Amino acid sequence: MSKSTEKQLLVDKIVEAIQDTKGEDIQIFDLSGIENSVAETFVICSGNSNTQVSAIAGNIEKKVRNDIKERPWHVEGTENAMWVLVDYVSVVVHVFQKQIRDYYDIEELWGDAKITKIES
């Protein structure tokens, strides 16, 4: 399997896990064309509470581990679940509480990226 096919499978599983736990406003940022970006792809979504943010992040880890046998390189933010980052190196997932996402407006930082919005 090619590297791009593996990455697309990973992104698809992440989106599926987010949708399974009712994550909202899912956006996929293709950063591969941006020099010095920290990853090739960002997946960003929102939850309505710290409980939902934790559930989304946990379901991402579980589904990816069970379905395609990958584990994240790093996970951060699970203590308070305001903003959880799940890092698969080439794909980084940001799961925000809505008000935190609005405050940081991370989408603006990557305005040059190709953005795909996933309909719920």
C-alpha positions in Angstrom: 0.0 0.0 0.0 1.4 3.4 -0.9 2.1 6.1 1.7 -0.6 8.4 0.4 -3.2 5.5 0.4 -2.2 4.7 4.0 -2.5 8.3 5.0 -6.0 8.5 3.4 -7.1 5.4 5.2 -5.9 6.9 8.5 -7.8 10.2 7.8 -10.9 8.2 6.8 -10.8 6.2 10.0 -10.3 9.4 12.1 -13.3 11.1 10.4 -15.4 7.9 10.9 -14.5 7.9 14.7 -15.4 11.6 15.0 -18.7 11.0 13.3 -19.5 8.0 15.5 -19.1 10.2 18.6 -21.1 13.1 17.1 -18.2 15.4 16.7 -19.1 18.6 14.8 -17.7 21.0 12.2 -15.1 18.5 10.9 -12.5 20.1 8.6 -9.5 18.5 7.0 -6.5 20.7 6.2 -4.0 19.6 3.5 -0.8 21.2 4.6 1.5 19.2 2.3 2.1 22.2 0.1 3.0 24.5 2.9 6.7 24.8 3.7 7.8 23.9 7.2 4.3 22.7 8.3 4.3 20.4 11.4 2.3 17.7 9.6 0.9 16.9 6.2 -2.7 16.9 7.3 -4.7 18.4 10.2 -8.2 17.1 11.1 -10.1 19.5 13.3 -13.4 19.1 15.0 -15.5 20.3 17.9 -17.3 18.8 20.9 -19.9 20.4 23.2 -18.3 19.4 26.5 -15.1 18.0 28.0 -16.8 14.6 28.3 -17.6 14.7 24.5 -14.1 15.9 23.6 -12.6 13.0 25.7 -15.0 10.6 24.0 -14.1 11.8 20.5 -10.4 11.6 21.2 -10.7 8.2 22.8 -12.8 6.8 20.0 -10.3 8.0 17.4 -7.5 6.2 19.2 -9.6 3.0 19.6 -10.9 2.9 16.0 -7.5 3.6 14.4 -5.8 1.0 16.7 -8.4 -1.7 16.1 -9.1 -1.2 12.4 -5.7 -0.3 11.0 -3.3 -1.2 13.8 -1.8 2.3 14.3 -1.2 4.1 17.6 -0.6 7.8 18.0 2.9 9.0 18.5 1.7 11.5 21.1 -1.6 12.6 22.8 -1.9 15.8 24.7 -4.7 17.6 26.6 -6.6 14.7 28.0 -6.4 16.1 31.6 -9.0 18.8 31.1 -10.2 17.9 27.6 -10.7 21.5 26.5 -8.4 20.8 23.5 -7.1 17.3 22.8 -4.3 16.8 20.3 -3.8 13.3 18.8 -0.6 13.1 16.8 -0.1 10.4 14.2 3.0 12.3 12.8 1.8 12.9 9.3 -1.8 13.4 10.5 -2.6 15.5 13.6 -6.1 15.6 15.0 -7.3 18.6 17.1 -10.5 18.0 19.1 -11.8 21.3 20.6 -14.6 22.4 22.8 -16.5 24.9 20.7 -15.6 28.0 22.7 -11.9 27.1 22.7 -11.9 26.5 19.0 -13.5 29.9 18.4 -11.0 31.6 20.7 -7.9 30.2 19.1 -9.3 30.3 15.6 -6.7 27.8 14.4 -8.2 27.6 11.0 -7.0 31.2 10.3 -3.4 30.1 11.0 -3.5 27.7 8.1 -5.3 29.9 5.6 -3.1 28.7 2.7 -4.1 25.1 3.2 -6.6 23.3 1.0 -9.6 22.7 3.3 -12.2 20.0 3.1 -15.3 20.3 5.2 -17.1 17.1 6.1 -20.9 17.3 6.3 -22.3 15.6 9.4 
